[in-house]
C-alpha cells in the first residue's frame, strides 16, 4: 500500500475503533495512539509524490498528493491534534456520560482525518467531501462544551458552515461544467481553453464565498467568537490552530494552483482580498478590545489575525505567500497555546485574572508569553511572522496595507495589555488570596510546549522559513 494515504487513513480507521473500545481512559488512549501513529506516518513521508486510488488514471480517479505546498499544513494538523488531544483527558470531559466521551474522541479523530484530507487531496470534489467530514465532527465537538451556550454556538456554526460548504460545492460544480474535470491539475490546464468563461467566474466567486465563510474571513466571521469561547478549551485550541488555516490553504490551492495568478489579477481578486483583510484587521482588533472574557478576546483577535494572513495572500507573489505560510504556522502555535492556557483557568473573566501570577505563575507566564508573541514582540515567533509580512508589503509597495497593519498592531497593544497587566497585579480579594488547585500534567504540558516553541522559533526561525518558502514556490508553479 502506498504510505501517502496513511495520514488520512489512520485517523479515519481509529474513529470507529474508539467507539467499539468504549470506556473513558481506553478511548482516550486509543485516540492518542491513532493520532500519534498518523503523526509518525506524516513525518515518515519522504519525497514529494502522488497516488491515484483504485489504479485509475489521474484525471478520472481520486488523486492524493504530497508536495512542499501541503506538507507544512499536514504537519500543523497532526502536531496540533496530538497536543490538543493530550490536554483533553476524560477528567476534563467529566460532564459527559462515558459513551459520549468515547464518541468525543472518535469525532476528534474524524476531524483530523477531514482536515488532513483537504490538505492532501488533488480532487476538487473530494475537497468538499473532506470539508464536510471535518465540519460535521466539529459541530458535535463544539456542542460538547459545559454550558448550554455551546449548543447555541454549535447550531449557529452548523447553519453558517453548511452554507459555506454549499458554496464550495457549487463552485466545484461550475468549474466542472467549465472544464469537464474534477482533478485540480487537470482543471488548471483546461481552464484557458474553456468554452464557458462565465462559469469559471461564477465558480470562483462561490469558492471564495465558501472558503471565506469556513475561514471566518470578515465580514463572514459571525460564527467564530461563539464557537471559540464556548467549545471545550482543547477544541478551541485545535480549531484556532488548524480549522481556519486549512480553509485558507484550500482557498489558496484553488486560487493559485487552479485559477492561477494571471486570472486572479485580471479579475482584481487581489484588491478584493486586501479590502477584506483590512476590514478584518481593524474590526477584529476593535472588537477584541471590548471583550470581558479572555476566550472571547482571543476569538476576536483571531478574526484580526486571519486578516493578516489574507493580506499576505493578496500580494500574489512568492514573498507574500511565504509570509502567509509562516504567519499561519506561527499563529497556529501562539493561539493554540493561548487557548490551552485558558483551559487551566477556572474562570476566564478579566476580573478573575487579577493576581493569577501569584496563584499560578506558570499559567500566567505562558499567557503573558503567548500574548506578547501575538503582539509580535522581538525574540518571539510572532515577531518573525509580522516581520516577514512587513518586508513583503514594503517590497510590493503596498502602502495602504502597511498602514492598516500598523493601525491594527497599535490596537493589539491595547488588548494584549488587557491580558498581561491583570495577571501580575496584586489582588487582595479574600476569595482569591489562596492558591487554587494545580491543574493536571496533561493540561500543563501542552501549554508549556507551545510556550517554549514560541521562544525557540523566535530565536531560531530557520525551520519555519525552510517550510514556508518552498511551499510558496510550489503553490505558484504554473
Backbone torsions as a table, in degrees:
resi	resn	phi	psi	omega
1	UNK	NA	137.8	176.4
2	UNK	-67.1	125.4	-176.8
3	UNK	-71.0	-7.4	-178.2
4	UNK	-62.1	-26.9	-175.8
5	UNK	-87.8	-8.0	-173.1
6	UNK	-62.1	-41.4	179.6
7	UNK	-59.9	-24.5	176.5
8	UNK	-91.7	-40.2	-173.6
9	UNK	-71.0	-39.6	-175.2
10	UNK	-62.6	-52.5	177.8
11	UNK	-65.6	-28.4	177.3
12	UNK	-65.2	-42.7	178.4
13	UNK	-75.4	-28.5	-179.6
14	UNK	-66.7	-33.8	-174.6
15	UNK	-59.3	-55.0	177.9
16	UNK	-66.5	-30.8	176.9
17	UNK	-62.0	-38.6	178.8
18	UNK	-65.6	-41.0	178.8
19	UNK	-63.6	-39.9	179.6
20	UNK	-68.9	-35.6	177.4
21	UNK	-64.4	-42.7	-179.3
22	UNK	65.3	-159.7	179.7
23	UNK	74.1	-169.5	-179.4
24	UNK	-111.4	-70.3	-178.2
25	UNK	-67.4	-36.1	-179.3
26	UNK	-62.8	-40.6	178.3
27	UNK	-65.9	-40.1	178.6
28	UNK	-63.0	-47.0	179.0
29	UNK	-62.8	-38.4	178.1
30	UNK	-63.8	-40.6	178.0
31	UNK	-66.5	-41.9	177.2
32	UNK	-61.2	-41.1	179.0
33	UNK	-64.2	-44.5	-178.8
34	UNK	-62.4	-48.2	-179.3
35	UNK	-70.4	-33.6	175.6
36	UNK	-62.2	-42.7	177.6
37	UNK	-65.8	-37.9	177.7
38	UNK	-64.3	-38.5	176.9
39	UNK	-65.0	-43.9	177.7
40	UNK	-61.9	-40.0	177.7
41	UNK	-63.6	-38.7	178.5
42	UNK	-65.9	-44.6	178.8
43	UNK	-66.0	-29.4	-178.2
44	UNK	-81.6	-10.4	177.9
45	UNK	-68.1	125.0	-175.0
46	UNK	-86.5	-114.2	-176.7
47	UNK	-69.0	162.7	176.5
48	UNK	-60.5	148.7	-179.0
49	UNK	-163.9	173.2	179.2
50	UNK	-139.4	150.6	175.2
51	UNK	-147.1	149.5	178.4
52	UNK	-119.0	127.1	-178.9
53	UNK	-70.0	141.0	173.5
54	UNK	79.2	2.7	178.0
55	UNK	76.2	11.4	178.4
56	UNK	-78.2	161.1	172.0
57	UNK	-62.0	154.8	-174.4
58	UNK	-61.1	-31.4	-177.1
59	UNK	-76.7	-11.2	-179.3
60	UNK	-113.2	-48.2	-177.7
61	UNK	-77.3	173.1	178.6
62	UNK	-85.5	119.2	-174.7
63	UNK	-104.5	138.5	172.4
64	UNK	-112.8	145.7	-177.2
65	UNK	-139.9	145.2	171.1
66	UNK	-125.6	122.7	177.8
67	UNK	-146.4	-176.5	-177.9
68	UNK	-64.8	-23.2	-176.5
69	UNK	-76.0	-34.4	-178.2
70	UNK	-105.1	-9.0	-179.9
71	UNK	-60.3	-46.3	178.4
72	UNK	-61.3	-36.8	-179.8
73	UNK	-66.5	-42.8	-179.5
74	UNK	-64.3	-44.0	177.4
75	UNK	-62.0	-41.4	179.9
76	UNK	-61.5	-42.9	-180.0
77	UNK	-62.0	-47.9	-174.8
78	UNK	-69.7	-43.3	179.7
79	UNK	-65.1	-44.9	178.6
80	UNK	-63.9	-40.7	-179.9
81	UNK	-61.6	-43.6	-178.8
82	UNK	-67.2	-44.6	-179.6
83	UNK	-64.8	-43.1	-178.9
84	UNK	-70.2	-36.6	177.4
85	UNK	-66.0	-36.5	177.3
86	UNK	-60.5	-33.2	-175.4
87	UNK	-85.5	-0.9	-177.3
88	UNK	-122.2	68.1	178.2
89	UNK	-73.1	167.4	177.9
90	UNK	-55.6	-26.6	178.6
91	UNK	-64.0	-35.3	178.9
92	UNK	-78.5	-12.5	-179.6
93	UNK	-113.5	29.8	-174.9
94	UNK	-69.0	-8.3	177.2
95	UNK	-80.5	-6.9	178.0
96	UNK	-103.4	146.0	173.6
97	UNK	-67.5	153.4	-175.3
98	UNK	-50.1	-43.2	179.3
99	UNK	-60.8	-35.5	-179.4
100	UNK	-74.7	-26.3	176.2
101	UNK	-65.2	-45.0	176.8
102	UNK	-61.5	-39.9	178.6
103	UNK	-65.0	-36.4	177.8
104	UNK	-58.0	-47.2	-179.2
105	UNK	-68.0	-34.5	176.5
106	UNK	-64.8	-42.4	178.5
107	UNK	-65.5	-35.0	177.0
108	UNK	-61.3	-43.9	177.9
109	UNK	-64.5	-39.6	178.3
110	UNK	-64.0	-37.8	178.2
111	UNK	-62.3	-43.4	178.0
112	UNK	-64.7	-40.4	176.5
113	UNK	-58.0	-47.0	-178.7
114	UNK	-63.1	-44.3	-179.7
115	UNK	-66.0	-41.3	177.7
116	UNK	-64.2	-37.1	177.9
117	UNK	-64.3	-41.6	176.2
118	UNK	-58.2	-42.2	-177.9
119	UNK	-67.3	-34.1	-169.4
120	UNK	-100.9	-23.6	-175.5
121	UNK	-71.7	144.1	174.9
122	UNK	-109.1	16.3	-179.2
123	UNK	-111.4	126.1	-173.8
124	UNK	-63.1	-42.2	-179.1
125	UNK	-66.9	-35.7	179.7
126	UNK	-70.9	-21.1	170.1
127	UNK	-59.5	-44.2	177.7
128	UNK	-64.2	-42.7	-178.8
129	UNK	-60.1	-50.2	-179.4
130	UNK	-68.8	-31.1	175.7
131	UNK	-61.3	-40.4	179.1
132	UNK	-72.5	-35.3	176.7
133	UNK	-61.1	-47.8	179.9
134	UNK	-67.4	-38.3	-177.0
135	UNK	-68.5	-47.2	-178.5
136	UNK	-61.1	-40.2	177.4
137	UNK	-68.8	-35.3	-179.9
138	UNK	-65.6	-40.0	179.3
139	UNK	-56.1	-45.1	-179.3
140	UNK	-69.7	-37.4	178.7
141	UNK	-62.8	-41.9	179.2
142	UNK	-64.7	-40.5	-178.5
143	UNK	-67.0	-11.9	-179.1
144	UNK	-83.8	8.5	176.8
145	UNK	-63.7	165.9	-173.8
146	UNK	-72.3	-28.5	-172.8
147	UNK	-106.4	158.1	178.4
148	UNK	-64.7	-21.7	177.2
149	UNK	-59.4	-27.6	179.0
150	UNK	-63.9	-34.9	178.5
151	UNK	-65.6	-41.3	178.9
152	UNK	-65.5	-42.3	178.4
153	UNK	-63.5	-40.9	179.7
154	UNK	-65.8	-38.6	180.0
155	UNK	-66.5	-43.1	177.8
156	UNK	-62.4	-40.8	178.1
157	UNK	-65.1	-38.6	178.0
158	UNK	-59.7	-46.3	-178.0
159	UNK	-65.1	-51.4	-177.2
160	UNK	-71.5	-35.2	178.5
161	UNK	-66.7	-39.1	176.7
162	UNK	-64.2	-39.5	176.9
163	UNK	-62.6	-43.4	178.2
164	UNK	-63.0	-42.7	177.8
165	UNK	-63.6	-36.8	177.8
166	UNK	-64.6	-39.6	177.3
167	UNK	-62.8	-41.4	178.1
168	UNK	-61.8	-44.0	179.8
169	UNK	-62.3	-42.7	177.6
170	UNK	-62.4	-40.6	178.6
171	UNK	-61.8	-44.0	177.1
172	UNK	-62.8	-39.8	179.1
173	UNK	-62.3	-42.6	178.8
174	UNK	-66.9	-37.9	176.6
175	UNK	-65.2	-36.7	176.7
176	UNK	-65.8	-40.1	177.7
177	UNK	-62.6	-34.7	-177.3
178	UNK	-78.9	-26.9	-172.7
179	UNK	-123.9	-21.0	-177.5
180	UNK	75.2	19.8	-178.0
181	UNK	-142.2	153.0	174.8
182	UNK	-113.1	-10.9	176.4
183	UNK	-72.6	127.6	-170.6
184	UNK	-64.7	-40.9	178.2
185	UNK	-66.8	-37.6	179.5
186	UNK	-68.8	-38.9	176.6
187	UNK	-59.8	-42.5	-178.2
188	UNK	-60.9	-38.2	-179.5
189	UNK	-75.4	-27.5	-177.2
190	UNK	-88.8	-19.7	-174.3
191	UNK	-57.6	-46.1	-176.8
192	UNK	-58.2	-30.5	-178.6
193	UNK	-100.6	13.8	-177.0
194	UNK	-65.2	136.0	177.5
195	UNK	-80.0	-1.9	-177.9
196	UNK	-126.3	69.6	-179.2
197	UNK	-63.3	-28.7	178.4
198	UNK	-66.5	-34.5	177.8
199	UNK	-65.5	-33.9	177.4
200	UNK	-64.7	-42.3	179.7
201	UNK	-63.3	-45.9	-179.9
202	UNK	-65.2	-42.3	178.2
203	UNK	-61.7	-42.9	178.6
204	UNK	-63.6	-38.9	178.8
205	UNK	-63.5	-42.9	178.7
206	UNK	-65.7	-40.0	178.3
207	UNK	-63.5	-42.6	178.3
208	UNK	-61.7	-44.4	178.3
209	UNK	-61.8	-45.6	-177.4
210	UNK	-63.4	-49.3	-178.0
211	UNK	-74.5	-26.4	173.6
212	UNK	-64.9	-40.3	175.8
213	UNK	-65.5	-45.0	-177.7
214	UNK	-67.5	-30.7	-179.8
215	UNK	-94.0	2.3	179.1
216	UNK	60.3	41.0	177.1
217	UNK	-78.7	130.1	177.9
218	UNK	-52.1	135.2	4.8
219	UNK	-97.1	24.9	-178.2
220	UNK	-105.0	40.6	-172.0
221	UNK	-104.9	5.2	-166.9
222	UNK	-59.4	-28.2	-176.7
223	UNK	-76.6	-24.7	-167.5
224	UNK	-67.6	-48.7	-175.3
225	UNK	-58.3	-44.5	180.0
226	UNK	-65.1	-40.1	-179.5
227	UNK	-64.7	-48.7	-177.8
228	UNK	-66.4	-33.8	-175.6
229	UNK	-80.7	-28.7	-171.9
230	UNK	-106.5	-17.5	177.9
231	UNK	-70.5	159.7	170.7
232	UNK	-53.2	146.6	-173.3
233	UNK	-55.6	-39.7	-179.7
234	UNK	-66.2	-36.4	177.8
235	UNK	-68.7	-43.5	176.2
236	UNK	-59.4	-43.1	179.8
237	UNK	-62.2	-43.0	-178.6
238	UNK	-67.6	-44.0	179.5
239	UNK	-65.7	-40.5	179.0
240	UNK	-64.7	-32.8	-178.4
241	UNK	-81.0	-29.4	-169.8
242	UNK	-128.8	-42.2	-168.2
243	UNK	-55.7	-57.7	-179.1
244	UNK	-68.5	-31.5	-178.8
245	UNK	-66.6	-41.7	-180.0
246	UNK	-65.7	-37.5	177.0
247	UNK	-64.8	-40.1	176.8
248	UNK	-66.4	-36.2	175.5
249	UNK	-62.9	-44.6	-180.0
250	UNK	-62.0	-41.2	176.3
251	UNK	-60.0	-42.7	179.3
252	UNK	-66.8	-38.5	-178.8
253	UNK	-64.6	-44.0	176.5
254	UNK	-68.0	-41.9	-175.9
255	UNK	-67.5	-54.7	-174.5
256	UNK	-88.0	-35.8	-176.0
257	UNK	-85.0	-23.4	-177.7
258	UNK	-110.4	-58.5	-177.9
259	UNK	-74.0	-41.6	178.2
260	UNK	93.1	152.5	-177.0
261	UNK	-62.5	-40.1	-178.2
262	UNK	-61.1	-45.2	179.5
263	UNK	-64.7	-44.3	-179.3
264	UNK	-62.4	-42.7	179.8
265	UNK	-66.6	-40.2	-179.2
266	UNK	-63.3	-26.9	-179.6
267	UNK	-103.9	14.3	172.2
268	UNK	58.9	33.6	178.0
269	UNK	-68.6	-28.6	179.0
270	UNK	-63.1	-40.7	178.6
271	UNK	-65.8	-39.4	179.3
272	UNK	-64.1	-45.1	-179.8
273	UNK	-63.7	-39.1	179.2
274	UNK	-65.6	-38.4	177.6
275	UNK	-64.0	-46.1	179.0
276	UNK	-65.1	-39.8	178.7
277	UNK	-63.6	-40.4	179.6
278	UNK	-63.7	-44.1	177.4
279	UNK	-61.9	-40.1	179.8
280	UNK	-64.5	-44.3	-177.2
281	UNK	-63.3	-42.7	-176.9
282	UNK	-77.6	-49.2	-176.0
283	UNK	-65.9	-43.9	-179.7
284	UNK	-62.3	-41.4	179.9
285	UNK	-68.2	-42.5	178.9
286	UNK	-63.4	-41.3	179.5
287	UNK	-68.2	-36.2	-179.9
288	UNK	-62.2	-38.3	-178.5
289	UNK	-60.0	-31.1	-171.3
290	UNK	-89.1	-3.0	-174.2
291	UNK	-79.5	153.9	-179.8
292	UNK	-110.5	-2.0	176.0
293	UNK	-123.4	142.2	-177.6
294	UNK	-62.6	-41.8	-178.3
295	UNK	-63.8	-37.4	177.6
296	UNK	-69.5	-38.6	176.9
297	UNK	-60.9	-45.6	179.8
298	UNK	-64.0	-36.5	179.2
299	UNK	-64.7	-47.1	-179.9
300	UNK	-68.0	-33.0	176.3
301	UNK	-66.5	-27.8	175.9
302	UNK	-64.7	-35.3	175.5
303	UNK	-58.8	-43.1	178.5
304	UNK	-66.8	-41.5	-177.4
305	UNK	-67.7	-33.2	173.6
306	UNK	-60.8	-36.0	175.7
307	UNK	-60.6	-40.0	177.5
308	UNK	-59.5	-44.7	-178.3
309	UNK	-64.3	-44.6	-179.4
310	UNK	-67.2	-34.0	175.2
311	UNK	-59.3	-43.1	177.6
312	UNK	-64.8	-40.2	179.2
313	UNK	-63.8	-32.8	-175.4
314	UNK	-69.1	-10.0	-179.5
315	UNK	-74.9	-22.6	176.0
316	UNK	58.4	36.7	174.9
317	UNK	-142.2	172.8	-175.6
318	UNK	-62.9	-42.2	-178.9
319	UNK	-63.1	-41.1	179.1
320	UNK	-66.2	-44.1	179.3
321	UNK	-66.2	-38.7	176.8
322	UNK	-62.8	-40.8	176.7
323	UNK	-63.5	-38.6	178.8
324	UNK	-64.2	-45.0	178.3
325	UNK	-61.8	-47.1	-179.3
326	UNK	-61.9	-42.5	-178.9
327	UNK	-66.2	-36.8	176.8
328	UNK	-61.3	-45.8	-178.7
329	UNK	-66.8	-42.0	-179.5
330	UNK	-66.1	-45.0	-179.2
331	UNK	-67.0	-36.2	175.5
332	UNK	-59.0	-43.2	179.6
333	UNK	-65.5	-48.7	-174.9
334	UNK	-68.9	-53.3	-174.2
335	UNK	-70.3	-36.2	173.9
336	UNK	-60.3	-43.2	178.4
337	UNK	-64.3	-38.3	179.4
338	UNK	-65.7	-42.8	178.3
339	UNK	-69.2	-32.8	173.8
340	UNK	-64.1	-37.0	176.4
341	UNK	-66.7	-37.2	176.6
342	UNK	-59.5	-32.8	178.0
343	UNK	-63.3	-16.9	176.9
344	UNK	-86.5	-4.1	-176.7
345	UNK	-97.9	139.3	173.5
346	UNK	-77.2	-26.7	-177.4
347	UNK	-147.1	123.1	-176.2
348	UNK	-98.3	11.3	173.9
349	UNK	-70.3	145.3	-177.2
350	UNK	-63.6	-29.0	177.8
351	UNK	-65.6	-23.8	179.3
352	UNK	-91.1	-10.1	-178.9
353	UNK	-81.7	-18.1	-177.6
354	UNK	-59.6	127.0	178.1
355	UNK	81.7	8.2	-179.6
356	UNK	-62.0	-31.0	179.7
357	UNK	-60.4	-25.7	177.2
358	UNK	-86.2	-38.9	-177.1
359	UNK	-77.9	-38.6	-177.6
360	UNK	-145.8	77.7	-175.2
361	UNK	-62.2	-27.8	-178.5
362	UNK	-67.1	-49.4	178.6
363	UNK	-65.1	-41.5	179.0
364	UNK	-62.6	-39.3	178.8
365	UNK	-65.7	-42.6	178.6
366	UNK	-66.2	-39.8	176.3
367	UNK	-62.7	-42.8	-179.2
368	UNK	-64.9	-45.1	-179.9
369	UNK	-63.9	-42.3	178.5
370	UNK	-63.6	-41.3	179.9
371	UNK	-66.0	-41.5	178.8
372	UNK	-67.4	-35.9	176.6
373	UNK	-67.7	-37.7	176.1
374	UNK	-61.1	-35.5	177.9
375	UNK	-71.6	-28.4	-179.1
376	UNK	97.3	33.1	178.2
377	UNK	-68.2	138.4	179.2
378	UNK	-55.0	151.6	-177.3
379	UNK	75.4	9.6	172.6
380	UNK	-118.3	162.4	-179.2
381	UNK	-63.1	-32.4	-179.9
382	UNK	-62.1	-31.6	178.4
383	UNK	-65.4	-40.3	-179.2
384	UNK	-62.9	-43.2	179.8
385	UNK	-61.9	-47.2	-179.1
386	UNK	-69.7	-34.2	180.0
387	UNK	-65.3	-43.3	178.4
388	UNK	-64.4	-40.3	177.8
389	UNK	-65.3	-41.3	178.1
390	UNK	-60.7	-45.3	179.1
391	UNK	-62.9	-42.0	-179.6
392	UNK	-63.7	-38.9	179.2
393	UNK	-67.3	-41.5	179.8
394	UNK	-66.4	-43.9	-179.7
395	UNK	-62.3	-33.1	-180.0
396	UNK	-89.3	0.8	-178.7
397	UNK	55.4	38.7	178.4
398	UNK	-93.1	74.8	-174.9
399	UNK	-68.6	-37.5	176.5
400	UNK	-58.9	-44.7	177.9
401	UNK	-63.0	-37.3	179.0
402	UNK	-65.1	-39.5	179.7
403	UNK	-66.5	-45.2	179.0
404	UNK	-62.8	-39.3	177.7
405	UNK	-62.7	-41.0	178.7
406	UNK	-64.1	-42.6	178.8
407	UNK	-63.4	-42.6	178.7
408	UNK	-63.7	-37.0	179.4
409	UNK	-67.1	-36.3	176.5
410	UNK	-64.6	-42.2	176.9
411	UNK	-64.6	-33.4	179.0
412	UNK	-64.4	-31.9	176.9
413	UNK	-57.9	-38.6	-177.6
414	UNK	-67.2	-49.3	-176.4
415	UNK	-75.5	-26.0	173.6
416	UNK	-68.4	-38.3	176.5
417	UNK	-62.4	-34.7	178.2
418	UNK	-66.2	-24.1	176.3
419	UNK	-82.9	-50.6	-167.7
420	UNK	-76.6	-45.2	-172.2
421	UNK	-60.2	-47.1	-179.5
422	UNK	-62.2	-28.5	-176.9
423	UNK	-60.2	-33.2	-172.6
424	UNK	-110.9	9.9	174.7
425	UNK	-87.2	151.4	179.0
426	UNK	-69.0	146.1	179.4
427	UNK	-133.6	115.1	-177.6
428	UNK	-98.4	8.7	-180.0
429	UNK	-62.7	133.6	-173.6
430	UNK	-62.6	-36.0	-175.1
431	UNK	-76.9	-8.8	-177.3
432	UNK	-124.6	16.3	-178.9
433	UNK	-76.8	-31.5	-179.4
434	UNK	-85.3	156.9	178.0
435	UNK	-72.3	140.7	176.7
436	UNK	-80.8	178.0	177.8
437	UNK	-65.9	138.4	-179.4
438	UNK	-72.0	126.3	178.5
439	UNK	-61.4	151.9	-178.4
440	UNK	-66.7	163.8	-175.9
441	UNK	-60.6	-37.8	-177.0
442	UNK	-66.1	-19.0	174.1
443	UNK	-85.9	-37.1	-173.6
444	UNK	-82.0	-33.6	-176.3
445	UNK	-63.0	-50.7	178.0
446	UNK	-60.7	-36.7	177.7
447	UNK	-62.6	-43.3	179.4
448	UNK	-67.1	-39.9	-179.4
449	UNK	-63.7	-42.4	179.6
450	UNK	-68.8	-38.2	177.5
451	UNK	-64.2	-43.1	178.7
452	UNK	-64.4	-40.7	179.3
453	UNK	-63.4	-35.4	178.3
454	UNK	-62.3	-38.0	176.5
455	UNK	-73.0	-43.7	-177.4
456	UNK	-61.1	-47.9	-179.1
457	UNK	-73.2	-21.6	172.7
458	UNK	-68.9	-34.8	179.3
459	UNK	-88.8	-27.2	-175.8
460	UNK	-137.3	77.5	-175.5
461	UNK	-81.8	-0.6	-174.3
462	UNK	-53.9	-44.1	-179.3
463	UNK	-59.6	-39.9	179.7
464	UNK	-68.4	-39.2	178.9
465	UNK	-67.6	-34.4	178.9
466	UNK	-69.5	-19.7	174.4
467	UNK	-89.4	-38.3	-170.9
468	UNK	-76.2	-42.0	-176.9
469	UNK	-66.6	-48.8	175.6
470	UNK	-61.5	-32.9	178.4
471	UNK	-62.9	-43.7	179.1
472	UNK	-64.0	-43.3	-179.8
473	UNK	-64.2	-39.3	179.9
474	UNK	-67.6	-37.1	-177.6
475	UNK	-71.4	-27.1	-177.7
476	UNK	-92.2	1.0	178.5
477	UNK	-62.5	137.5	178.9
478	UNK	-66.7	NA	NA
